[in-house]
Amino acid sequence: MPGKLTLPLVERPLDDPFAVYRGETVTVGRFLGDAAALSEILPADGFVLNLARDRYHFQVAFAAAILRGACTLLPPNDTIGAQRAVSAGCGSPRVLHDGADVAEGLVGLDLRQLPPAADWSGAIPDIDADTVVSISFTSGSTGSATEIARRWRTHFEGVALNAATYLGRLGGAFGMVATVPPQHMYGMEVTMMAPLRLPVTVSATRPLFPADVAEALATVPSPRVLVSTPLHLEALLDSTVRFPAVTRVITATAPLDAGLARRVEERLGAELIDVYGCSETGCLATRRLARDEAWTAIPGFSFDTGQDGVTRVSAAHLPEPVALQDRLRLDADGILHLEGRASDLVNVGGKRGSLANLTALLKSAPGVMDGAVFQPRDRRGGRLAGVYAGSAEPGDVRAFLREHLDPVLVPRPLVRVASLPRNETGKLPLDALERLLTEHVANTVRHRTAAHDR
Amino acid sequence: MTETTPLEKELANLVVEVLNLEDVQPDEIDPQEPLFGEGLGLDSIDALELALALSKTYGVEIRAEDEATREVFRDLRSLARFVEEERKTG
């Protein structure tokens, strides 16, 4: 089925409320005006790196790049190392940011310095539907970084599938607050793309602490949708803060247990929807975990597992079938069964990483001979740990890792050992690594207690 | 190393315990050593955990919306000052 050749940048009336930015409500017209003004000072046809933390800044920068015919690069984090890695082969991309440190040699543009532009009053701009408008960089299971290029059609049509499921049934206009970054697939799809087509007012902030979440919720209209992660929801439950009424909570990125889902529903008076998806395809299935563990596939996707055991997903808005990390089966009732999870991929505080990649990075540190990064089970937030053998001091290895990784992905503790507990086939069983870690912690505590008693 | 107050010592223990900093001794943390980035290298998950522990232990709520929180979380000394002031006014 051939689609339309062009699709609009926005599908909403110009006077619709669009975002709450710096305490005031910004309309669709103002947003388009700001995007058009920024697009005029961007280099044509090139690349931009969008590091904005503020959601409204991200929206304006993304739309401006599209209007200018530039492709937006979305790095896995805003470290200098990541900026350099994603810029390789893309000329000299303009770095659009709101306070990040820009890698030397790249030209930055601080979005906070832009003066507010006049409201857009013309027709809504049409965008060539098959232009690649974004490239996300993420950790693939093969051990090397994966690039995911998306056409405007893929971004735009994806919203309709979400609107029919977890963003539906809200009865007209709604407000949204999110604790996840706009750069990653989930945050991008739910908090950045949805507002271009659905009647939602998004808070530009990315609240971290429970009191901030409550404050942000109070600024957006009701019914309210909170977009978050299990880690953050657990923190909200732990706090004594009072939250404004929330109608729906959407969570993704990490496994959630039914008990937590029920407690969130009770505390916030909301319906909690758990979303399953991956960077390559966007959201694929949803479930109301407090009531039912089964995943219902979002209509429009089909799943096919080949002889090679790899599941490929197809949809009208995806240019070609996409191979997934997990093995999935869709039954006749529309229930999606997860039959195998790719164990190499980990998610820490919403940041995705590949253990193979992280291990390779650890081994590349100066003075490290052998090493492994792993995820001990039963650790809150999924914090990673690392072991290595070599002459380097733990502090120096940590500093090296911090130059390349988002802080949440830096393993803790990083234990130096004489040799790694490899078995006869050279593999590193998780049990053995966990035992090593337990011993290390016990020794440290003993040492600490002894020091205290002295 | 600068002189450490009793509250700073208490907070150092809290930080090490709550964040499972297995390879750090509480009395090794200088009250003026940065907690995030360079120094101890704490991150956003730690900030969240620490905020919850402070709320439970001292009944103080941390907010990040203003620049002030960066200041509060800079080191043990500013954290202690914040806890003291909040306890007085709260």
Interface residues (C-beta under 8 A of the other chain):
Chain A: T205 P207 L208 F209 P210 A211 D212 E215 A216 L231 H232 A235 D238 S239 T240 V241 V348 G349 R380 G381 R383 P394 R398 R402 D406 P407 V408 V410 R412 P413 L414 V415 H440 V441 T444 R448 A451
Chain B: N20 L21 E22 D23 Q25 P26 D27 F36 G37 G41 L42 D43 S44 I45 A47 L48 E49 A51 L52 S55 K56 E61 I62 R63 A64 E65 T69
